[in-house]
């Protein structure tokens, strides 16, 4: 493409440099060489920050405490949940779809950028419903500048849907405010056109809510003391 062809990368590089990013960080973010970045931003002032990007910087105590608490809560949650039985798995999948799935009648649509959630939902769908694998479709929403073919292979592995059943990906304009390594595989949309299955799933979602309302748990929550 050459130097003159990468106009968008040059503009993004200059914007990041103005926010005091290092040459190495900009090069990694944009997927270009450090020498190109150096040429593009040579006239923009830069103030080095002590050990901002260095491997030996002193860890922030609050950040360390946060990570320790997160790990502790993860362990507590794993011990508390254990391995889901059939009923718990059924309820968990219905709750996930109630929050992330499409509610319109006629087809199942589940979208997510989290591979673990997408994998969980696909396993749930296949476990509790008769699925015609040939009717499953996947679309990938990905920002321009990221590798669509790589993202599609990733989501094919996650969903178990062959690449031949993928629809044309949607390429969104690049957003400099979003880190590319955070959403490198974009967001996947799993679609299964089957009114019967969709209605069955929505029935389970409604039953889940009804079971909460009539279980007496709602009354306990209602009369629980309010923390101030």
Secondary structure as GFF3:
##gff-version 3
##sequence-region A 1 228
A	DSSP	alpha_helix	7	18	.	.	.	ID=ss1
A	DSSP	alpha_helix	23	30	.	.	.	ID=ss2
A	DSSP	alpha_helix	34	40	.	.	.	ID=ss3
A	DSSP	alpha_helix	61	81	.	.	.	ID=ss4
A	DSSP	alpha_helix	86	100	.	.	.	ID=ss5
A	DSSP	beta_strand	108	112	.	.	.	ID=ss6
A	DSSP	alpha_helix	115	128	.	.	.	ID=ss7
A	DSSP	three_ten_helix	133	135	.	.	.	ID=ss8
A	DSSP	beta_strand	136	143	.	.	.	ID=ss9
A	DSSP	alpha_helix	148	159	.	.	.	ID=ss10
A	DSSP	three_ten_helix	163	165	.	.	.	ID=ss11
A	DSSP	beta_strand	170	172	.	.	.	ID=ss12
A	DSSP	beta_strand	187	192	.	.	.	ID=ss13
A	DSSP	alpha_helix	195	214	.	.	.	ID=ss14
A	DSSP	alpha_helix	217	222	.	.	.	ID=ss15
###
